[in-house]
């Protein structure tokens, strides 16, 4: 797994992230343009995207943590 080092901000554009072009395209399909936009996506939504593998998911989660964010919690439907 790649280590995430500092240098990111919530406003960091996805083009500035150390991710593949394929991952960048997957994020664009999800309307994720900035690192902070990723916080609006659930873990399941991210992992369902073609072009986003397991190690990339973990890398993106770590990047979010460096700026104090996390993926959105999945909504539970209770009756």
DOTI-448151 format. One record per atom (N, C-alpha, C, O, CB): atom name; x, y, z. Coordinates in nm, 3 decimals. Glycine has a CB too. Example, Ala and Ser with C-alpha at 12.3 -4.5 7.8 and 13.67 -1.06 7.14 Angstrom:
<paros>
<paro name="N" xx="1.319" yy="-0.569" zz="0.780"/>
<paro name="CA" xx="1.230" yy="-0.450" zz="0.780"/>
<paro name="C" xx="1.320" yy="-0.330" zz="0.780"/>
<paro name="O" xx="1.424" yy="-0.332" zz="0.846"/>
<paro name="CB" xx="1.131" yy="-0.447" zz="0.905"/>
<paro name="N" xx="1.285" yy="-0.225" zz="0.708"/>
<paro name="CA" xx="1.367" yy="-0.106" zz="0.714"/>
<paro name="C" xx="1.290" yy="0.003" zz="0.787"/>
<paro name="O" xx="1.341" yy="0.114" zz="0.804"/>
<paro name="CB" xx="1.408" yy="-0.060" zz="0.572"/>
</paros>
This chain:
<paros>
<paro name="N" xx="0.084" yy="-0.119" zz="0.000"/>
<paro name="CA" xx="0.000" yy="0.000" zz="0.000"/>
<paro name="C" xx="0.088" yy="0.125" zz="0.000"/>
<paro name="O" xx="0.190" yy="0.129" zz="0.069"/>
<paro name="CB" xx="-0.095" yy="0.000" zz="0.122"/>
<paro name="N" xx="0.050" yy="0.224" zz="-0.076"/>
<paro name="CA" xx="0.123" yy="0.351" zz="-0.080"/>
<paro name="C" xx="0.093" yy="0.432" zz="0.045"/>
<paro name="O" xx="-0.021" yy="0.432" zz="0.093"/>
<paro name="CB" xx="0.088" yy="0.431" zz="-0.207"/>
<paro name="N" xx="0.192" yy="0.499" zz="0.097"/>
<paro name="CA" xx="0.172" yy="0.584" zz="0.213"/>
<paro name="C" xx="0.129" yy="0.722" zz="0.167"/>
<paro name="O" xx="0.179" yy="0.775" zz="0.068"/>
<paro name="CB" xx="0.300" yy="0.592" zz="0.299"/>
<paro name="N" xx="0.037" yy="0.780" zz="0.241"/>
<paro name="CA" xx="-0.010" yy="0.915" zz="0.210"/>
<paro name="C" xx="0.066" yy="1.012" zz="0.297"/>
<paro name="O" xx="0.067" yy="1.000" zz="0.419"/>
<paro name="CB" xx="-0.164" yy="0.928" zz="0.231"/>
<paro name="N" xx="0.128" yy="1.108" zz="0.234"/>
<paro name="CA" xx="0.197" yy="1.212" zz="0.308"/>
<paro name="C" xx="0.116" yy="1.340" zz="0.297"/>
<paro name="O" xx="0.026" yy="1.350" zz="0.213"/>
<paro name="CB" xx="0.341" yy="1.233" zz="0.257"/>
<paro name="N" xx="0.148" yy="1.436" zz="0.380"/>
<paro name="CA" xx="0.076" yy="1.563" zz="0.384"/>
<paro name="C" xx="0.077" yy="1.636" zz="0.251"/>
<paro name="O" xx="0.118" yy="1.580" zz="0.149"/>
<paro name="CB" xx="0.135" yy="1.652" zz="0.490"/>
<paro name="N" xx="0.032" yy="1.759" zz="0.254"/>
<paro name="CA" xx="0.030" yy="1.839" zz="0.134"/>
<paro name="C" xx="-0.106" yy="1.848" zz="0.068"/>
<paro name="O" xx="-0.122" yy="1.914" zz="-0.034"/>
<paro name="CB" xx="0.128" yy="1.786" zz="0.037"/>
<paro name="N" xx="-0.205" yy="1.782" zz="0.128"/>
<paro name="CA" xx="-0.340" yy="1.788" zz="0.073"/>
<paro name="C" xx="-0.424" yy="1.884" zz="0.156"/>
<paro name="O" xx="-0.399" yy="1.903" zz="0.275"/>
<paro name="CB" xx="-0.404" yy="1.647" zz="0.069"/>
<paro name="N" xx="-0.522" yy="1.943" zz="0.092"/>
<paro name="CA" xx="-0.621" yy="2.026" zz="0.159"/>
<paro name="C" xx="-0.757" yy="1.980" zz="0.111"/>
<paro name="O" xx="-0.768" yy="1.909" zz="0.010"/>
<paro name="CB" xx="-0.598" yy="2.179" zz="0.130"/>
<paro name="N" xx="-0.860" yy="2.018" zz="0.182"/>
<paro name="CA" xx="-0.996" yy="1.980" zz="0.141"/>
<paro name="C" xx="-1.024" yy="2.026" zz="-0.001"/>
<paro name="O" xx="-1.100" yy="1.962" zz="-0.074"/>
<paro name="CB" xx="-1.100" yy="2.040" zz="0.237"/>
<paro name="N" xx="-0.962" yy="2.138" zz="-0.040"/>
<paro name="CA" xx="-0.986" yy="2.198" zz="-0.171"/>
<paro name="C" xx="-0.893" yy="2.143" zz="-0.279"/>
<paro name="O" xx="-0.891" yy="2.196" zz="-0.390"/>
<paro name="CB" xx="-0.971" yy="2.348" zz="-0.163"/>
<paro name="N" xx="-0.816" yy="2.039" zz="-0.249"/>
<paro name="CA" xx="-0.725" yy="1.983" zz="-0.348"/>
<paro name="C" xx="-0.805" yy="1.921" zz="-0.463"/>
<paro name="O" xx="-0.891" yy="1.836" zz="-0.441"/>
<paro name="CB" xx="-0.632" yy="1.877" zz="-0.283"/>
<paro name="N" xx="-0.775" yy="1.965" zz="-0.585"/>
<paro name="CA" xx="-0.842" yy="1.913" zz="-0.703"/>
<paro name="C" xx="-0.795" yy="1.769" zz="-0.728"/>
<paro name="O" xx="-0.680" yy="1.736" zz="-0.700"/>
<paro name="CB" xx="-0.814" yy="2.003" zz="-0.828"/>
<paro name="N" xx="-0.882" yy="1.685" zz="-0.780"/>
<paro name="CA" xx="-0.846" yy="1.545" zz="-0.802"/>
<paro name="C" xx="-0.729" yy="1.530" zz="-0.899"/>
<paro name="O" xx="-0.658" yy="1.429" zz="-0.896"/>
<paro name="CB" xx="-0.966" yy="1.467" zz="-0.853"/>
<paro name="N" xx="-0.709" yy="1.629" zz="-0.986"/>
<paro name="CA" xx="-0.596" yy="1.622" zz="-1.079"/>
<paro name="C" xx="-0.462" yy="1.633" zz="-1.006"/>
<paro name="O" xx="-0.359" yy="1.595" zz="-1.061"/>
<paro name="CB" xx="-0.607" yy="1.733" zz="-1.184"/>
<paro name="N" xx="-0.463" yy="1.683" zz="-0.884"/>
<paro name="CA" xx="-0.340" yy="1.699" zz="-0.806"/>
<paro name="C" xx="-0.314" yy="1.580" zz="-0.713"/>
<paro name="O" xx="-0.213" yy="1.576" zz="-0.643"/>
<paro name="CB" xx="-0.346" yy="1.828" zz="-0.723"/>
<paro name="N" xx="-0.405" yy="1.483" zz="-0.712"/>
<paro name="CA" xx="-0.389" yy="1.366" zz="-0.625"/>
<paro name="C" xx="-0.303" yy="1.259" zz="-0.694"/>
<paro name="O" xx="-0.305" yy="1.247" zz="-0.816"/>
<paro name="CB" xx="-0.527" yy="1.307" zz="-0.587"/>
<paro name="N" xx="-0.228" yy="1.183" zz="-0.615"/>
<paro name="CA" xx="-0.143" yy="1.078" zz="-0.672"/>
<paro name="C" xx="-0.223" yy="0.951" zz="-0.704"/>
<paro name="O" xx="-0.205" yy="0.846" zz="-0.642"/>
<paro name="CB" xx="-0.029" yy="1.044" zz="-0.577"/>
<paro name="N" xx="-0.312" yy="0.965" zz="-0.802"/>
<paro name="CA" xx="-0.399" yy="0.853" zz="-0.842"/>
<paro name="C" xx="-0.390" yy="0.837" zz="-0.993"/>
<paro name="O" xx="-0.345" yy="0.927" zz="-1.064"/>
<paro name="CB" xx="-0.548" yy="0.877" zz="-0.797"/>
<paro name="N" xx="-0.432" yy="0.721" zz="-1.040"/>
<paro name="CA" xx="-0.425" yy="0.694" zz="-1.184"/>
<paro name="C" xx="-0.531" yy="0.772" zz="-1.262"/>
<paro name="O" xx="-0.629" yy="0.820" zz="-1.205"/>
<paro name="CB" xx="-0.441" yy="0.545" zz="-1.209"/>
<paro name="N" xx="-0.509" yy="0.783" zz="-1.391"/>
<paro name="CA" xx="-0.605" yy="0.848" zz="-1.479"/>
<paro name="C" xx="-0.740" yy="0.774" zz="-1.473"/>
<paro name="O" xx="-0.846" yy="0.837" zz="-1.475"/>
<paro name="CB" xx="-0.552" yy="0.854" zz="-1.625"/>
<paro name="N" xx="-0.734" yy="0.643" zz="-1.467"/>
<paro name="CA" xx="-0.856" yy="0.562" zz="-1.461"/>
<paro name="C" xx="-0.936" yy="0.593" zz="-1.334"/>
<paro name="O" xx="-1.058" yy="0.603" zz="-1.339"/>
<paro name="CB" xx="-0.821" yy="0.411" zz="-1.465"/>
<paro name="N" xx="-0.867" yy="0.608" zz="-1.223"/>
<paro name="CA" xx="-0.934" yy="0.642" zz="-1.097"/>
<paro name="C" xx="-0.992" yy="0.783" zz="-1.105"/>
<paro name="O" xx="-1.103" yy="0.808" zz="-1.059"/>
<paro name="CB" xx="-0.836" yy="0.631" zz="-0.978"/>
<paro name="N" xx="-0.915" yy="0.875" zz="-1.163"/>
<paro name="CA" xx="-0.963" yy="1.012" zz="-1.179"/>
<paro name="C" xx="-1.092" yy="1.015" zz="-1.261"/>
<paro name="O" xx="-1.186" yy="1.086" zz="-1.227"/>
<paro name="CB" xx="-0.855" yy="1.099" zz="-1.246"/>
<paro name="N" xx="-1.096" yy="0.937" zz="-1.368"/>
<paro name="CA" xx="-1.217" yy="0.931" zz="-1.451"/>
<paro name="C" xx="-1.335" yy="0.873" zz="-1.373"/>
<paro name="O" xx="-1.448" yy="0.920" zz="-1.388"/>
<paro name="CB" xx="-1.191" yy="0.847" zz="-1.577"/>
<paro name="N" xx="-1.309" yy="0.773" zz="-1.291"/>
<paro name="CA" xx="-1.415" yy="0.715" zz="-1.208"/>
<paro name="C" xx="-1.469" yy="0.819" zz="-1.111"/>
<paro name="O" xx="-1.590" yy="0.829" zz="-1.091"/>
<paro name="CB" xx="-1.364" yy="0.591" zz="-1.131"/>
<paro name="N" xx="-1.381" yy="0.898" zz="-1.051"/>
<paro name="CA" xx="-1.425" yy="1.003" zz="-0.958"/>
<paro name="C" xx="-1.506" yy="1.109" zz="-1.031"/>
<paro name="O" xx="-1.605" yy="1.159" zz="-0.978"/>
<paro name="CB" xx="-1.304" yy="1.067" zz="-0.889"/>
<paro name="N" xx="-1.464" yy="1.144" zz="-1.151"/>
<paro name="CA" xx="-1.540" yy="1.243" zz="-1.230"/>
<paro name="C" xx="-1.681" yy="1.193" zz="-1.261"/>
<paro name="O" xx="-1.777" yy="1.270" zz="-1.257"/>
<paro name="CB" xx="-1.466" yy="1.275" zz="-1.362"/>
<paro name="N" xx="-1.693" yy="1.063" zz="-1.291"/>
<paro name="CA" xx="-1.826" yy="1.006" zz="-1.317"/>
<paro name="C" xx="-1.916" yy="1.018" zz="-1.195"/>
<paro name="O" xx="-2.038" yy="1.021" zz="-1.207"/>
<paro name="CB" xx="-1.814" yy="0.858" zz="-1.359"/>
<paro name="N" xx="-1.854" yy="1.025" zz="-1.077"/>
<paro name="CA" xx="-1.930" yy="1.039" zz="-0.952"/>
<paro name="C" xx="-1.944" yy="1.186" zz="-0.911"/>
<paro name="O" xx="-1.992" yy="1.215" zz="-0.801"/>
<paro name="CB" xx="-1.860" yy="0.960" zz="-0.840"/>
<paro name="N" xx="-1.905" yy="1.278" zz="-0.998"/>
<paro name="CA" xx="-1.907" yy="1.423" zz="-0.971"/>
<paro name="C" xx="-1.817" yy="1.461" zz="-0.854"/>
<paro name="O" xx="-1.849" yy="1.552" zz="-0.778"/>
<paro name="CB" xx="-2.049" yy="1.469" zz="-0.942"/>
<paro name="N" xx="-1.706" yy="1.392" zz="-0.842"/>
<paro name="CA" xx="-1.604" yy="1.426" zz="-0.742"/>
<paro name="C" xx="-1.495" yy="1.504" zz="-0.813"/>
<paro name="O" xx="-1.423" yy="1.449" zz="-0.897"/>
<paro name="CB" xx="-1.547" yy="1.297" zz="-0.670"/>
<paro name="N" xx="-1.482" yy="1.632" zz="-0.779"/>
<paro name="CA" xx="-1.384" yy="1.719" zz="-0.843"/>
<paro name="C" xx="-1.273" yy="1.759" zz="-0.746"/>
<paro name="O" xx="-1.160" yy="1.785" zz="-0.786"/>
<paro name="CB" xx="-1.452" yy="1.844" zz="-0.898"/>
<paro name="N" xx="-1.308" yy="1.764" zz="-0.618"/>
<paro name="CA" xx="-1.214" yy="1.804" zz="-0.513"/>
<paro name="C" xx="-1.215" yy="1.697" zz="-0.404"/>
<paro name="O" xx="-1.311" yy="1.622" zz="-0.391"/>
<paro name="CB" xx="-1.250" yy="1.944" zz="-0.455"/>
<paro name="N" xx="-1.108" yy="1.692" zz="-0.327"/>
<paro name="CA" xx="-1.099" yy="1.592" zz="-0.221"/>
<paro name="C" xx="-1.219" yy="1.599" zz="-0.128"/>
<paro name="O" xx="-1.269" yy="1.496" zz="-0.084"/>
<paro name="CB" xx="-0.969" yy="1.612" zz="-0.142"/>
<paro name="N" xx="-1.266" yy="1.720" zz="-0.096"/>
<paro name="CA" xx="-1.380" yy="1.734" zz="-0.007"/>
<paro name="C" xx="-1.508" yy="1.674" zz="-0.067"/>
<paro name="O" xx="-1.597" yy="1.632" zz="0.007"/>
<paro name="CB" xx="-1.402" yy="1.881" zz="0.027"/>
<paro name="N" xx="-1.519" yy="1.670" zz="-0.200"/>
<paro name="CA" xx="-1.637" yy="1.610" zz="-0.265"/>
<paro name="C" xx="-1.644" yy="1.460" zz="-0.235"/>
<paro name="O" xx="-1.752" yy="1.402" zz="-0.229"/>
<paro name="CB" xx="-1.632" yy="1.633" zz="-0.418"/>
<paro name="N" xx="-1.529" yy="1.399" zz="-0.216"/>
<paro name="CA" xx="-1.523" yy="1.256" zz="-0.189"/>
<paro name="C" xx="-1.593" yy="1.221" zz="-0.057"/>
<paro name="O" xx="-1.639" yy="1.108" zz="-0.039"/>
<paro name="CB" xx="-1.378" yy="1.208" zz="-0.186"/>
<paro name="N" xx="-1.600" yy="1.316" zz="0.034"/>
<paro name="CA" xx="-1.665" yy="1.293" zz="0.163"/>
<paro name="C" xx="-1.817" yy="1.276" zz="0.149"/>
<paro name="O" xx="-1.884" yy="1.236" zz="0.244"/>
<paro name="CB" xx="-1.635" yy="1.409" zz="0.259"/>
<paro name="N" xx="-1.870" yy="1.305" zz="0.032"/>
<paro name="CA" xx="-2.014" yy="1.289" zz="0.006"/>
<paro name="C" xx="-2.047" yy="1.151" zz="-0.052"/>
<paro name="O" xx="-2.163" yy="1.122" zz="-0.082"/>
<paro name="CB" xx="-2.062" yy="1.398" zz="-0.088"/>
<paro name="N" xx="-1.946" yy="1.069" zz="-0.068"/>
<paro name="CA" xx="-1.960" yy="0.936" zz="-0.129"/>
<paro name="C" xx="-1.951" yy="0.830" zz="-0.019"/>
<paro name="O" xx="-1.872" yy="0.845" zz="0.075"/>
<paro name="CB" xx="-1.851" yy="0.912" zz="-0.239"/>
<paro name="N" xx="-2.031" yy="0.725" zz="-0.030"/>
<paro name="CA" xx="-2.020" yy="0.616" zz="0.067"/>
<paro name="C" xx="-1.911" yy="0.519" zz="0.025"/>
<paro name="O" xx="-1.867" yy="0.519" zz="-0.091"/>
<paro name="CB" xx="-2.155" yy="0.543" zz="0.081"/>
<paro name="N" xx="-1.868" yy="0.438" zz="0.119"/>
<paro name="CA" xx="-1.768" yy="0.336" zz="0.091"/>
<paro name="C" xx="-1.818" yy="0.244" zz="-0.021"/>
<paro name="O" xx="-1.743" yy="0.212" zz="-0.113"/>
<paro name="CB" xx="-1.737" yy="0.255" zz="0.218"/>
<paro name="N" xx="-1.943" yy="0.203" zz="-0.011"/>
<paro name="CA" xx="-2.000" yy="0.111" zz="-0.112"/>
<paro name="C" xx="-2.003" yy="0.175" zz="-0.250"/>
<paro name="O" xx="-1.970" yy="0.110" zz="-0.349"/>
<paro name="CB" xx="-2.142" yy="0.069" zz="-0.071"/>
<paro name="N" xx="-2.042" yy="0.303" zz="-0.257"/>
<paro name="CA" xx="-2.046" yy="0.372" zz="-0.386"/>
<paro name="C" xx="-1.907" yy="0.380" zz="-0.448"/>
<paro name="O" xx="-1.889" yy="0.360" zz="-0.568"/>
<paro name="CB" xx="-2.105" yy="0.514" zz="-0.369"/>
<paro name="N" xx="-1.809" yy="0.409" zz="-0.366"/>
<paro name="CA" xx="-1.672" yy="0.419" zz="-0.415"/>
<paro name="C" xx="-1.622" yy="0.285" zz="-0.466"/>
<paro name="O" xx="-1.564" yy="0.277" zz="-0.574"/>
<paro name="CB" xx="-1.579" yy="0.471" zz="-0.304"/>
<paro name="N" xx="-1.646" yy="0.180" zz="-0.391"/>
<paro name="CA" xx="-1.596" yy="0.047" zz="-0.427"/>
<paro name="C" xx="-1.668" yy="-0.013" zz="-0.548"/>
<paro name="O" xx="-1.616" yy="-0.103" zz="-0.612"/>
<paro name="CB" xx="-1.609" yy="-0.047" zz="-0.310"/>
<paro name="N" xx="-1.788" yy="0.037" zz="-0.579"/>
<paro name="CA" xx="-1.863" yy="-0.012" zz="-0.695"/>
<paro name="C" xx="-1.812" yy="0.045" zz="-0.826"/>
<paro name="O" xx="-1.842" yy="-0.009" zz="-0.933"/>
<paro name="CB" xx="-2.010" yy="0.021" zz="-0.679"/>
<paro name="N" xx="-1.736" yy="0.151" zz="-0.819"/>
<paro name="CA" xx="-1.690" yy="0.219" zz="-0.941"/>
<paro name="C" xx="-1.583" yy="0.139" zz="-1.013"/>
<paro name="O" xx="-1.484" yy="0.097" zz="-0.953"/>
<paro name="CB" xx="-1.637" yy="0.357" zz="-0.908"/>
<paro name="N" xx="-1.604" yy="0.119" zz="-1.140"/>
<paro name="CA" xx="-1.502" yy="0.055" zz="-1.223"/>
<paro name="C" xx="-1.384" yy="0.152" zz="-1.230"/>
<paro name="O" xx="-1.402" yy="0.271" zz="-1.256"/>
<paro name="CB" xx="-1.556" yy="0.020" zz="-1.367"/>
<paro name="N" xx="-1.265" yy="0.101" zz="-1.207"/>
<paro name="CA" xx="-1.147" yy="0.185" zz="-1.209"/>
<paro name="C" xx="-1.097" yy="0.222" zz="-1.071"/>
<paro name="O" xx="-0.994" yy="0.288" zz="-1.056"/>
<paro name="CB" xx="-1.174" yy="0.308" zz="-1.286"/>
<paro name="N" xx="-1.172" yy="0.179" zz="-0.968"/>
<paro name="CA" xx="-1.131" yy="0.205" zz="-0.831"/>
<paro name="C" xx="-1.116" yy="0.072" zz="-0.760"/>
<paro name="O" xx="-1.215" yy="0.010" zz="-0.720"/>
<paro name="CB" xx="-1.234" yy="0.298" zz="-0.757"/>
<paro name="N" xx="-0.993" yy="0.028" zz="-0.744"/>
<paro name="CA" xx="-0.966" yy="-0.100" zz="-0.678"/>
<paro name="C" xx="-0.953" yy="-0.086" zz="-0.528"/>
<paro name="O" xx="-0.965" yy="0.023" zz="-0.472"/>
<paro name="CB" xx="-0.840" yy="-0.161" zz="-0.734"/>
<paro name="N" xx="-0.929" yy="-0.198" zz="-0.463"/>
<paro name="CA" xx="-0.921" yy="-0.202" zz="-0.317"/>
<paro name="C" xx="-0.811" yy="-0.111" zz="-0.264"/>
<paro name="O" xx="-0.835" yy="-0.032" zz="-0.173"/>
<paro name="CB" xx="-0.896" yy="-0.345" zz="-0.270"/>
<paro name="N" xx="-0.691" yy="-0.121" zz="-0.320"/>
<paro name="CA" xx="-0.581" yy="-0.038" zz="-0.268"/>
<paro name="C" xx="-0.606" yy="0.110" zz="-0.294"/>
<paro name="O" xx="-0.568" yy="0.195" zz="-0.213"/>
<paro name="CB" xx="-0.447" yy="-0.080" zz="-0.332"/>
<paro name="N" xx="-0.670" yy="0.142" zz="-0.405"/>
<paro name="CA" xx="-0.702" yy="0.282" zz="-0.434"/>
<paro name="C" xx="-0.806" yy="0.334" zz="-0.337"/>
<paro name="O" xx="-0.797" yy="0.448" zz="-0.292"/>
<paro name="CB" xx="-0.753" yy="0.297" zz="-0.579"/>
<paro name="N" xx="-0.905" yy="0.252" zz="-0.303"/>
<paro name="CA" xx="-1.005" yy="0.292" zz="-0.204"/>
<paro name="C" xx="-0.937" yy="0.326" zz="-0.072"/>
<paro name="O" xx="-0.966" yy="0.429" zz="-0.011"/>
<paro name="CB" xx="-1.110" yy="0.180" zz="-0.182"/>
<paro name="N" xx="-0.848" yy="0.240" zz="-0.029"/>
<paro name="CA" xx="-0.777" yy="0.263" zz="0.097"/>
<paro name="C" xx="-0.693" yy="0.390" zz="0.090"/>
<paro name="O" xx="-0.687" yy="0.466" zz="0.186"/>
<paro name="CB" xx="-0.689" yy="0.143" zz="0.132"/>
<paro name="N" xx="-0.628" yy="0.413" zz="-0.024"/>
<paro name="CA" xx="-0.548" yy="0.534" zz="-0.042"/>
<paro name="C" xx="-0.635" yy="0.659" zz="-0.033"/>
<paro name="O" xx="-0.599" yy="0.756" zz="0.033"/>
<paro name="CB" xx="-0.475" yy="0.529" zz="-0.177"/>
<paro name="N" xx="-0.750" yy="0.658" zz="-0.100"/>
<paro name="CA" xx="-0.841" yy="0.773" zz="-0.097"/>
<paro name="C" xx="-0.894" yy="0.798" zz="0.045"/>
<paro name="O" xx="-0.906" yy="0.913" zz="0.087"/>
<paro name="CB" xx="-0.958" yy="0.751" zz="-0.194"/>
<paro name="N" xx="-0.924" yy="0.692" zz="0.117"/>
<paro name="CA" xx="-0.971" yy="0.705" zz="0.255"/>
<paro name="C" xx="-0.863" yy="0.768" zz="0.341"/>
<paro name="O" xx="-0.891" yy="0.854" zz="0.425"/>
<paro name="CB" xx="-1.012" yy="0.567" zz="0.312"/>
<paro name="N" xx="-0.739" yy="0.726" zz="0.321"/>
<paro name="CA" xx="-0.627" yy="0.784" zz="0.396"/>
<paro name="C" xx="-0.609" yy="0.932" zz="0.362"/>
<paro name="O" xx="-0.579" yy="1.012" zz="0.450"/>
<paro name="CB" xx="-0.497" yy="0.706" zz="0.367"/>
<paro name="N" xx="-0.626" yy="0.968" zz="0.236"/>
<paro name="CA" xx="-0.615" yy="1.108" zz="0.196"/>
<paro name="C" xx="-0.721" yy="1.191" zz="0.266"/>
<paro name="O" xx="-0.694" yy="1.302" zz="0.314"/>
<paro name="CB" xx="-0.627" yy="1.122" zz="0.044"/>
<paro name="N" xx="-0.842" yy="1.138" zz="0.272"/>
<paro name="CA" xx="-0.949" yy="1.209" zz="0.342"/>
<paro name="C" xx="-0.913" yy="1.230" zz="0.489"/>
<paro name="O" xx="-0.935" yy="1.338" zz="0.543"/>
<paro name="CB" xx="-1.082" yy="1.132" zz="0.331"/>
<paro name="N" xx="-0.859" yy="1.128" zz="0.551"/>
<paro name="CA" xx="-0.821" yy="1.138" zz="0.693"/>
<paro name="C" xx="-0.719" yy="1.248" zz="0.717"/>
<paro name="O" xx="-0.723" yy="1.314" zz="0.821"/>
<paro name="CB" xx="-0.766" yy="1.005" zz="0.743"/>
<paro name="N" xx="-0.627" yy="1.267" zz="0.622"/>
<paro name="CA" xx="-0.524" yy="1.369" zz="0.640"/>
<paro name="C" xx="-0.581" yy="1.510" zz="0.645"/>
<paro name="O" xx="-0.516" yy="1.601" zz="0.697"/>
<paro name="CB" xx="-0.421" yy="1.361" zz="0.529"/>
<paro name="N" xx="-0.701" yy="1.529" zz="0.592"/>
<paro name="CA" xx="-0.766" yy="1.661" zz="0.596"/>
<paro name="C" xx="-0.885" yy="1.663" zz="0.691"/>
<paro name="O" xx="-0.965" yy="1.756" zz="0.690"/>
<paro name="CB" xx="-0.811" yy="1.702" zz="0.455"/>
<paro name="N" xx="-0.897" yy="1.559" zz="0.774"/>
<paro name="CA" xx="-1.003" yy="1.555" zz="0.875"/>
<paro name="C" xx="-1.140" yy="1.517" zz="0.824"/>
<paro name="O" xx="-1.241" yy="1.549" zz="0.887"/>
<paro name="CB" xx="-1.013" yy="1.687" zz="0.940"/>
<paro name="N" xx="-1.145" yy="1.447" zz="0.712"/>
<paro name="CA" xx="-1.273" yy="1.404" zz="0.655"/>
<paro name="C" xx="-1.279" yy="1.253" zz="0.647"/>
<paro name="O" xx="-1.179" yy="1.184" zz="0.670"/>
<paro name="CB" xx="-1.293" yy="1.465" zz="0.515"/>
<paro name="N" xx="-1.396" yy="1.202" zz="0.616"/>
<paro name="CA" xx="-1.416" yy="1.058" zz="0.596"/>
<paro name="C" xx="-1.530" yy="1.038" zz="0.498"/>
<paro name="O" xx="-1.605" yy="1.131" zz="0.468"/>
<paro name="CB" xx="-1.446" yy="0.987" zz="0.731"/>
<paro name="N" xx="-1.541" yy="0.917" zz="0.447"/>
<paro name="CA" xx="-1.650" yy="0.886" zz="0.356"/>
<paro name="C" xx="-1.784" yy="0.898" zz="0.429"/>
<paro name="O" xx="-1.791" yy="0.878" zz="0.550"/>
<paro name="CB" xx="-1.634" yy="0.744" zz="0.296"/>
<paro name="N" xx="-1.888" yy="0.931" zz="0.354"/>
<paro name="CA" xx="-2.022" yy="0.944" zz="0.410"/>
<paro name="C" xx="-2.071" yy="0.808" zz="0.457"/>
<paro name="O" xx="-2.047" yy="0.706" zz="0.393"/>
<paro name="CB" xx="-2.121" yy="1.004" zz="0.305"/>
<paro name="N" xx="-2.138" yy="0.808" zz="0.568"/>
<paro name="CA" xx="-2.197" yy="0.684" zz="0.620"/>
<paro name="C" xx="-2.315" yy="0.643" zz="0.535"/>
<paro name="O" xx="-2.393" yy="0.728" zz="0.491"/>
<paro name="CB" xx="-2.241" yy="0.701" zz="0.767"/>
<paro name="N" xx="-2.329" yy="0.515" zz="0.512"/>
<paro name="CA" xx="-2.444" yy="0.464" zz="0.437"/>
<paro name="C" xx="-2.568" yy="0.484" zz="0.523"/>
<paro name="O" xx="-2.565" yy="0.465" zz="0.644"/>
<paro name="CB" xx="-2.426" yy="0.312" zz="0.397"/>
<paro name="N" xx="-2.675" yy="0.521" zz="0.459"/>
<paro name="CA" xx="-2.801" yy="0.543" zz="0.531"/>
<paro name="C" xx="-2.866" yy="0.409" zz="0.560"/>
<paro name="O" xx="-2.878" yy="0.323" zz="0.473"/>
<paro name="CB" xx="-2.896" yy="0.632" zz="0.449"/>
<paro name="N" xx="-2.906" yy="0.393" zz="0.683"/>
<paro name="CA" xx="-2.976" yy="0.269" zz="0.719"/>
<paro name="C" xx="-3.126" yy="0.298" zz="0.724"/>
<paro name="O" xx="-3.170" yy="0.404" zz="0.769"/>
<paro name="CB" xx="-2.924" yy="0.212" zz="0.857"/>
<paro name="N" xx="-3.200" yy="0.202" zz="0.679"/>
<paro name="CA" xx="-3.346" yy="0.215" zz="0.677"/>
<paro name="C" xx="-3.405" yy="0.123" zz="0.781"/>
<paro name="O" xx="-3.410" yy="0.001" zz="0.763"/>
<paro name="CB" xx="-3.403" yy="0.183" zz="0.538"/>
<paro name="N" xx="-3.451" yy="0.182" zz="0.891"/>
<paro name="CA" xx="-3.511" yy="0.103" zz="0.997"/>
<paro name="C" xx="-3.661" yy="0.123" zz="0.995"/>
<paro name="O" xx="-3.712" yy="0.231" zz="0.963"/>
<paro name="CB" xx="-3.453" yy="0.140" zz="1.136"/>
<paro name="N" xx="-3.731" yy="0.017" zz="1.030"/>
<paro name="CA" xx="-3.877" yy="0.026" zz="1.036"/>
<paro name="C" xx="-3.922" yy="-0.001" zz="1.176"/>
<paro name="O" xx="-4.042" yy="0.002" zz="1.204"/>
<paro name="CB" xx="-3.945" yy="-0.072" zz="0.940"/>
</paros>
